[in-house]
């Protein structure tokens, strides 16, 4: 789907008008995930969440997907159709975030993977300090493993770290 949206970069007081292709998962396939959203912020939706509300969450996209090193890298995604464990009535999903930095036209793994074992929610978010990360473009690959059904799925996204 083609989507057109406007995002305000608060610290710079600028509004960006963007168009993007949005990948929508085929939900009838079972265990799957949404696109990765570089986010200015995410968390429980309050009364004024409005157009950035996704279910019970508020997800404010990061303008241009560009983070400064003084900020937290925030990435958000949704998980669809994770199986429910009978003993807890909750899903159990292992999530691994792997980062790759673009260097001279090739992709090189950067840093250590970030893992969450046994996550139970339908939405996942990562907030990570990036103060010592080099500037430039990055890819993130997120691997998910449904521990109840043994299903697996992967999604990828991109972001950049800009100069202060």
Helices and strands as residue ranges (DSSP letters): E 2-9, E 14-21, G 27-29, E 32-33, E 37-44, G 50-52, E 53-54, E 57-61, G 63-65, E 66-68, E 72-80, E 93-103, E 106-119, E 123-129, E 136-146, E 152-162
